[in-house]
Amino acid sequence: MKIINAAQHACSNEDLRRQVEALGPWFHNMRIGGVETAPEHFLGDYPAFKFAGFESALPKDLSGMSVLDIGCNAGFYAIEMKRRGAAEVIGIDSDDRYLAQARLAADTLGYTDIKFEKLSVYDVGRLGRRFDLVIFMGVLYHLRHPLLALDLIREHVAGDLLLFQTMQQGSVDVLQVPEDHPFHVPGTINPPGYFDNPAYPKMHFIERKFANDWTNWWAPNKACSQAMLRAAGFTIEAQPEDEVYLCRIAPVPFDNLMGSAAVYPARQG
């Protein structure tokens, strides 16, 4: 057995620290080889404290399961799924620096079989397969086309479970909307008042920066997050935190009508 003395260990840690700093800044605070990657994170010990709030909603044993982590960042969730015994884990991101961080973290921790690829959520069809668990955490509100992303995930890569999280703003109440919205209140020329209700599904568009980040484009309210998931073909099985949903694939509403004249009937008048 090779013996590493204290001086060698300190040198090894210092080399790792230099690599971590060279790849900074990190959004995931991770502990790798005795080094924290973002100890001064403005959210605290993120995302570990976040994961602690909902990890019980996921199976403790992922043996034999395949996992896709979309927008994997520095690989925190990909590594956690491997720790639970997942047979295969792939993390994708469109940012080269995040992918380099993820590879360093996974390799240092001994999870060298996790694959990290440069791929956008809009290109998940190129993977050509489905996964038992898809993780889509903290990505939706950074996208210019969020519902398209959910549609593509459902169509191409979601095989069973989806772990989803998004920033939410506005009402936390959920309005039970009608199956069909009348154009006018019966007997009047007035529109119904659904859309003025704060609990109606609403997606807030952020034209400028939010939290000093220009990529924060959207902030759905709670009702909108749930409605979008259902509209894309997911049923919500658990909501362990306000912004976190564990979903299972379901039939896509109106899927047989997509693109047909039945969806866009001729307008009269």
C-alpha positions in Angstrom: 0.0 0.0 0.0 1.3 3.4 -0.9 1.8 5.7 2.1 1.2 9.4 1.6 2.8 11.6 4.3 1.4 14.9 5.5 3.5 17.0 3.3 2.5 15.0 0.2 -1.2 15.3 1.2 -0.9 19.0 1.6 0.8 19.4 -1.8 -2.0 17.2 -3.4 -4.6 19.4 -1.8 -2.9 22.6 -2.9 -2.7 21.3 -6.5 -6.4 20.5 -6.4 -7.2 23.9 -4.9 -5.3 25.6 -7.8 -7.4 23.5 -10.3 -10.6 24.5 -8.5 -9.7 28.2 -8.5 -8.7 28.0 -12.2 -12.1 26.8 -13.1 -14.0 29.3 -11.0 -16.3 30.8 -10.3 -18.4 27.7 -9.2 -22.1 27.8 -8.7 -22.2 24.4 -7.0 -20.4 24.3 -3.7 -18.9 20.8 -3.6 -16.4 19.1 -1.3 -13.8 17.3 -3.3 -10.6 16.0 -1.9 -10.8 18.3 1.1 -11.5 21.4 -1.0 -14.7 23.4 -1.1 -15.5 24.8 -4.5 -17.7 27.7 -3.5 -17.4 28.2 0.3 -18.6 31.9 0.0 -21.7 31.0 -2.1 -24.4 33.7 -1.6 -27.0 31.0 -1.0 -24.9 29.2 1.5 -24.0 25.5 1.1 -25.7 25.2 -2.2 -27.0 22.9 -3.6 -26.4 20.5 -0.7 -28.9 22.2 1.6 -31.5 22.3 -1.2 -31.1 18.6 -1.9 -31.5 17.8 1.8 -35.0 19.2 1.6 -36.2 16.8 -1.1 -33.8 13.9 -1.4 -36.3 11.6 0.4 -38.7 11.9 -2.6 -36.2 10.0 -4.8 -35.5 6.3 -4.5 -32.6 5.6 -2.1 -31.4 2.7 -4.4 -31.1 3.5 -8.1 -29.4 0.2 -9.0 -29.9 -0.6 -12.6 -31.3 2.8 -13.5 -30.1 5.2 -16.1 -30.1 9.0 -15.3 -29.8 12.1 -17.4 -29.0 15.3 -15.7 -29.9 18.2 -18.0 -28.1 21.5 -17.2 -25.8 19.5 -14.9 -23.6 22.5 -14.0 -20.7 21.2 -11.8 -22.3 17.8 -11.6 -23.7 17.8 -8.0 -26.8 15.9 -8.8 -25.2 13.6 -11.3 -22.7 12.6 -8.6 -25.4 12.2 -6.0 -27.3 9.8 -8.3 -24.2 7.8 -8.8 -23.8 7.6 -5.1 -27.2 6.0 -5.0 -26.1 3.3 -7.3 -27.3 4.4 -10.7 -26.0 2.1 -13.4 -25.5 4.9 -15.8 -25.4 8.7 -15.4 -25.0 11.3 -18.2 -24.7 15.0 -17.5 -25.2 17.5 -20.2 -24.6 21.3 -20.3 -24.0 23.9 -22.9 -21.2 25.6 -20.9 -17.7 24.3 -21.3 -16.5 25.7 -17.9 -19.3 23.9 -16.0 -18.5 20.7 -17.8 -14.8 21.0 -16.9 -15.9 21.6 -13.3 -18.1 18.5 -13.4 -15.3 16.3 -14.8 -12.8 17.5 -12.2 -15.3 16.9 -9.4 -16.4 13.4 -10.6 -12.9 12.3 -11.3 -11.5 13.5 -7.9 -14.3 11.7 -6.1 -13.8 8.5 -8.1 -16.9 8.6 -10.2 -15.0 8.4 -13.5 -17.8 6.5 -15.3 -20.1 9.5 -15.3 -20.3 10.9 -18.8 -20.4 14.6 -19.3 -21.3 16.0 -22.8 -21.8 19.4 -24.3 -25.4 19.5 -25.3 -28.3 21.9 -25.1 -31.7 20.9 -23.8 -33.1 21.7 -27.3 -30.8 19.0 -28.7 -31.7 16.1 -26.4 -33.1 14.2 -29.3 -29.5 13.6 -30.5 -29.0 11.3 -27.5 -31.4 8.8 -29.3 -32.7 7.1 -26.2 -34.7 7.4 -23.0 -33.7 7.4 -19.3 -35.3 6.0 -16.2 -34.8 9.3 -14.4 -34.4 12.8 -16.0 -33.2 15.6 -13.8 -34.2 19.1 -15.0 -33.3 21.4 -12.1 -32.8 25.1 -12.2 -32.8 25.4 -16.0 -36.4 26.3 -17.2 -36.3 29.9 -16.2 -33.0 30.5 -18.1 -34.5 29.4 -21.4 -35.9 31.5 -24.1 -38.4 28.7 -25.0 -39.3 26.9 -21.8 -42.3 24.9 -22.9 -40.5 23.7 -26.0 -37.8 22.3 -23.7 -40.3 20.3 -21.6 -41.9 19.0 -24.8 -38.6 17.8 -26.2 -37.7 16.1 -22.9 -41.0 14.3 -22.9 -40.7 13.3 -26.5 -37.1 12.2 -26.6 -35.5 11.3 -23.3 -38.0 10.9 -20.4 -38.6 7.2 -19.9 -40.3 7.2 -16.5 -39.4 9.9 -13.8 -38.7 13.6 -14.1 -37.2 15.6 -11.2 -38.0 19.2 -12.0 -37.3 22.5 -10.3 -37.8 26.1 -11.3 -37.7 29.5 -9.7 -41.3 30.6 -8.9 -42.7 34.0 -8.3 -46.2 35.3 -7.6 -49.1 33.5 -6.0 -48.6 30.1 -4.3 -52.3 29.4 -4.7 -53.5 27.2 -7.5 -56.8 28.1 -9.3 -58.8 25.2 -10.6 -59.4 26.5 -14.2 -62.3 25.3 -16.3 -62.0 22.7 -19.0 -62.9 25.4 -21.6 -62.7 29.1 -21.2 -65.8 31.0 -22.5 -65.0 34.1 -24.6 -67.6 36.1 -22.7 -69.4 35.8 -19.4 -72.8 34.3 -20.4 -75.3 37.1 -21.0 -72.7 39.9 -21.1 -70.0 41.2 -23.4 -67.5 41.1 -20.6 -64.6 38.6 -20.5 -64.4 36.2 -17.6 -62.2 37.2 -14.7 -59.9 34.1 -14.7 -56.9 36.0 -16.0 -57.0 38.6 -13.3 -56.9 36.0 -10.5 -53.3 35.8 -9.0 -53.8 32.1 -8.7 -54.3 31.6 -12.4 -51.3 30.0 -14.2 -49.0 32.9 -15.0 -45.6 33.1 -16.5 -43.8 36.3 -15.6 -41.4 37.5 -18.3 -38.3 39.2 -17.1 -37.1 41.6 -19.8 -34.1 42.8 -17.8 -31.9 41.3 -15.1 -33.2 39.3 -12.1 -30.7 38.9 -9.2 -28.1 40.5 -11.5 -28.4 37.7 -14.0 -29.6 38.5 -17.5 -30.3 34.8 -18.3 -33.2 34.7 -15.8 -36.0 35.1 -18.4 -39.0 33.6 -16.7 -40.7 33.2 -13.3 -43.8 31.1 -13.3 -46.2 31.1 -10.4 -46.9 27.8 -8.7 -50.1 27.2 -10.8 -48.1 27.8 -14.0 -45.3 25.3 -13.1 -47.9 22.6 -12.5 -49.9 23.4 -15.6 -46.8 23.4 -17.9 -45.7 20.0 -16.6 -49.2 18.6 -17.3 -49.3 20.2 -20.7 -46.0 18.6 -21.7 -47.2 15.2 -20.6 -46.1 14.7 -17.0 -48.2 13.9 -13.9 -47.0 15.3 -10.6 -46.4 12.5 -8.1 -44.8 14.5 -5.3 -43.9 18.1 -4.4 -41.4 17.8 -1.6 -40.6 21.5 -1.8 -42.5 24.5 -3.2 -40.3 24.7 -6.4 -39.5 21.0 -6.7 -41.7 18.4 -8.4 -41.2 14.7 -8.9 -43.2 13.7 -12.0 -44.0 10.6 -14.0 -44.6 10.5 -17.8 -48.3 10.6 -18.8 -50.2 11.0 -22.1 -49.5 14.3 -23.8 -52.8 16.3 -23.8 -54.1 16.8 -27.4 -51.1 15.0 -28.7 -53.2 13.5 -31.5 -54.3 16.9 -32.6 -50.9 18.7 -32.6 -50.4 20.5 -35.9 -53.8 19.6 -37.2 -56.7 21.8 -38.2 -58.5 20.7 -35.1 -56.1 22.7 -32.9 -56.4 25.8 -35.1 -60.0 25.8 -36.4 -60.9 28.4 -39.0 -61.7 31.7 -37.3 -65.2 33.0 -38.0 -66.0 36.7 -38.6 
